[in-house]
Amino acid sequence: MDGKVALVTGANRGIGLETTAELARRGAIVLMCCRNQTRAEAAKAKILEWYGEGQPEVKSRNVASPEMAAILTPVKPEQLSIIRLNLCSSKSITSCANILCEVDATIDILINNAGIMACSYATTEDGIESQMGVNFLGHYHLTTLLLPCLLRSEYPARIVTISSVAQKPGQIPEELNMPKETYSPLQAYRNSKLATLILAKQLASYLDKQNIMSVSCHPGVVKTLIWRGKYKYFKDLGKPWMKSPWEGTQTTLYCVLATDLTNGGYYKNSKVKTCNPLADDTQVCERLWKWAEETTGVQFTKLLRGITNEPDESEASSHDQSEDQAGGDTDEDDDTDKEEDNDEESAEDSE
């Protein structure tokens, strides 16, 4: 991964911290997008303490095999850059993206990692229920604004979005901005993780022709600070079988590094798995996408067409019809020969 540029949201704790470290150990330059500058600086210092030049455990800490140790390299301070990002704020998301777009930055790997889980009712700065706002809408907004950076990649750029096995009982209700009166912390989490899964699938569809792959993954049940408050006892009970944050990042790394990735796939334990059938329901996906465009005021398809100079599908259809009408003689028999082709972090961990 020498020279590749990766952006990781929620890079200062848990899975995000370990993902950042593992990408840097493989030679990547990592943009650590975090809400809190102080905690981000502490996370950077921790990575350098673990894996910086001259540290004794560079080749022995969290190494899967001797073969892997041979390709890992010490992390240099200049490989880690911090950018402030608060996914609860559209202003912060726009500012983060502008910082990168204004200098014509290139992003080869985007990891939509930050998230919150089953928290008490709250809203983002823009008035959206916080779990849907952070886990799905914030990442939709950020990814859309970073399209120019992703499209500059010389490689097949990759977008890896962290979903969860919790997406299976998730729903995409008519009221996507769940009101306080009917708020269920766990169901709101499930819905938001289904929405992130749909985000990954939709991105794969829209960007298939643009040399960009998009997948989602379930990291597993991981021992991080996501298990706080009333859910802390789950962490205490589950410690014997929970994954460590380093173990939890392995499927993310697989999605970054694998050469035979399935575009739009949902990965668990580094294998493609079946997911909630709603993620393949065209009407459901289109409704969610329309809501995201209207709520953020950022139209993905319009922005993509503007960058790639692709015509609007409706305009192209009208143009084709005009050509058919003006085309003169046609072979009416032509048609007779054709066949018809028909697991994150808590509110503070999203820093």
Secondary structure, DSSP 8 states (H G I E B T S, - for coil): -TT-EEEEETTTSHHHHHHHHHHHHTT-EEEEEES-HHHHHHHHHHHHHHHBTT-TTTTTTT-S-HHHHHH---B-GGGEEEEE--TT-HHHHHHHHHHHHTTT---SEEEE-----S--S-B-TTS-BHHIIIIIIIHHHHHHHTHHHHHT-SS-EEEEEE--GGGTT----S--S--GGG--HHHHHHHHHHHHHHHHHHHHHHTGGGTEEEEEEE--SB-STTS-GGGHHHHHHHTTT-B-HHHHTHHHHHHHH-SS--TT-EEETTEE----GGGG-HHHHHHHHHHHHHHHS--HHHHHHHHHT---HHHHHHHHHHHHHHS----TTGGGG---------TGGG-
